[in-house]
């Protein structure tokens, strides 16, 4: 069975649609960007749900996230990624926009926070992407950062979260 290729919209550095698309594996030209979302899931204890990525995805800690597919809004991508990676249902009104940042001259990351009580034992992981998820407080996340165990984009996103949310 042939794998369906992911199609992504292309944007300029200001996040404006360029009326062009690209397949995910294709190279991006200078001045063109794809959008990705990162979602910090926070519980009432002030802990964040951090996932350990599969070996195929680097085997590092990261927050939930992924590419915004062609025609999707960032919020729709958040809902889709949360469902795909963790089996959690979320709705648009639960998502709180935190901020955005460019990364490596080809990607625009949009950070969101979802306030939700989740039992890790009930999560349904997308095995190609996620090994497991755990709740960590801000101090434990800082330890992951200091030890180089948190994906770089999650580190940048965490800094946005601390200053804007």
C-alpha distance (Angstrom), angle and dihedral (degrees) to the residues before:
residue distance angle dihedral
X1 . . .
X2 3.80 . .
X3 3.79 116.4 .
X4 3.81 113.9 -119.8
X5 3.78 110.4 -118.8
X6 3.79 117.5 -125.8
X7 3.81 113.5 -121.7
X8 3.80 117.6 -152.2
X9 3.80 130.9 -168.1
X10 3.80 118.2 -122.8
X11 3.80 122.9 -130.1
X12 3.79 138.2 -178.3
X13 3.81 121.2 -115.0
X14 3.81 90.6 -86.4
X15 3.83 91.0 57.6
X16 3.81 95.0 -106.8
X17 3.81 115.6 146.7
X18 3.83 112.8 -109.1
X19 3.83 94.7 -157.7
X20 3.82 88.7 -114.1
X21 3.79 135.4 107.4
X22 3.78 134.8 -159.8
X23 3.80 136.2 -166.5
X24 3.79 110.7 -108.7
X25 3.82 95.1 -113.6
X26 3.82 94.7 49.8
X27 3.80 122.7 102.3
X28 3.78 116.9 -102.7
X29 3.82 119.5 -130.3
X30 3.78 122.4 -125.7
X31 3.79 111.8 -81.8
X32 3.80 92.6 24.8
X33 3.80 124.8 106.1
X34 3.80 139.2 -175.3
X35 3.79 121.3 -145.8
X36 3.79 125.7 -120.9
X37 3.79 131.3 179.2
X38 3.79 131.2 -141.9
X39 3.79 120.0 -164.6
X40 3.80 124.2 -160.0
X41 3.80 108.3 -159.2
X42 3.82 109.7 -155.5
X43 3.80 129.1 -172.1
X44 3.82 130.6 -153.7
X45 3.83 90.6 -94.0
X46 3.81 90.2 62.5
X47 3.81 92.7 -108.4
X48 3.80 124.5 137.3
X49 3.80 126.7 -139.3
X50 3.80 106.6 -121.9
X51 3.77 121.6 -175.5
X52 3.78 128.9 -148.9
X53 3.78 106.2 -135.7
X54 3.79 122.4 -132.5
X55 3.80 119.2 -98.1
X56 3.81 87.3 -105.1
X57 3.84 88.0 59.3
X58 3.81 94.8 45.8
X59 3.81 102.5 -84.3
X60 3.82 91.7 -108.1
X61 3.78 133.7 127.3
X62 3.80 116.0 -95.9
X63 3.77 142.8 151.9
X64 3.77 122.0 -103.1
X65 3.78 114.0 -83.4
X66 3.76 150.7 114.1
X67 3.79 148.7 165.0
X68 3.78 123.4 -37.6
X69 3.80 103.3 -124.8
X70 3.80 123.1 -138.1
X71 3.78 111.0 -71.3
X72 3.81 94.8 12.0
X73 3.78 125.2 120.2
X74 3.80 117.7 -133.6
X75 3.81 89.7 -108.0
X76 3.82 91.5 52.2
X77 3.82 89.1 50.2
X78 3.82 90.2 51.2
X79 3.80 92.0 52.2
X80 3.81 91.3 46.4
X81 3.83 95.0 48.0
X82 3.82 93.3 47.1
X83 3.81 89.8 51.5
X84 3.83 94.8 43.9
X85 3.80 98.6 45.1
X86 3.82 101.7 34.7
X87 3.81 108.2 13.3
X88 3.82 91.1 -119.3
X89 3.79 121.8 143.5
X90 3.80 115.2 -139.0
X91 3.78 133.5 169.3
X92 3.80 130.4 -144.1
X93 3.82 95.8 -108.7
X94 3.84 89.9 59.1
X95 3.81 92.3 59.6
X96 3.79 119.0 92.9
X97 3.81 117.2 -162.1
X98 3.81 111.5 -131.4
X99 3.82 105.9 174.9
X100 3.79 145.4 -75.1
X101 3.79 140.0 -113.0
X102 3.82 138.3 -174.3
X103 3.80 118.3 -117.2
X104 3.81 129.5 -162.2
X105 3.82 93.2 -18.8
X106 3.82 92.0 -80.2
X107 3.80 106.9 66.4
X108 3.78 137.5 58.7
X109 3.80 113.4 -159.3
X110 3.81 120.7 -156.2
X111 3.80 115.9 -162.2
X112 3.81 124.2 -150.8
X113 3.80 135.1 176.1
X114 3.80 123.8 -143.2
X115 3.81 118.2 -164.5
X116 3.80 106.1 -150.1
X117 3.79 141.0 140.2
X118 3.80 108.3 -128.1
X119 3.79 132.3 176.9
X120 3.82 106.5 -140.8
X121 3.81 89.9 -151.6
X122 3.81 89.3 65.0
X123 3.80 96.9 51.2
X124 3.82 118.9 116.7
X125 3.80 106.7 -148.1
X126 3.79 125.5 -150.8
X127 3.83 93.5 -127.5
X128 3.83 94.5 -154.8
X129 3.82 88.3 60.8
X130 3.82 110.9 21.8
X131 3.82 133.7 43.4
X132 3.82 96.5 -178.4
X133 3.81 143.8 -36.8
X134 3.80 131.0 -130.3
X135 3.79 137.2 -176.5
X136 3.82 113.9 -111.0
X137 3.79 130.7 178.5
X138 3.82 122.7 -133.8
X139 3.82 92.5 -94.5
X140 3.82 91.9 53.0
X141 3.80 89.7 48.4
X142 3.81 89.7 52.0
X143 3.83 87.9 53.3
X144 3.82 90.1 53.1
X145 3.81 88.3 50.5
X146 3.82 93.3 48.5
X147 3.81 90.3 49.3
X148 3.82 92.5 48.7
X149 3.82 91.2 -118.1
X150 3.82 98.5 122.7
X151 3.82 118.8 80.9
X152 3.81 111.1 -104.2
X153 3.80 95.4 -118.6
X154 3.81 89.9 51.4
X155 3.82 89.0 52.5
X156 3.82 91.7 53.1
X157 3.79 89.8 44.9
X158 3.84 91.5 49.9
X159 3.80 89.7 54.6
X160 3.83 88.6 52.9
X161 3.79 90.2 48.5
X162 3.82 92.3 52.2
X163 3.81 93.8 50.3
X164 3.82 100.9 37.6
X165 3.78 107.8 32.4
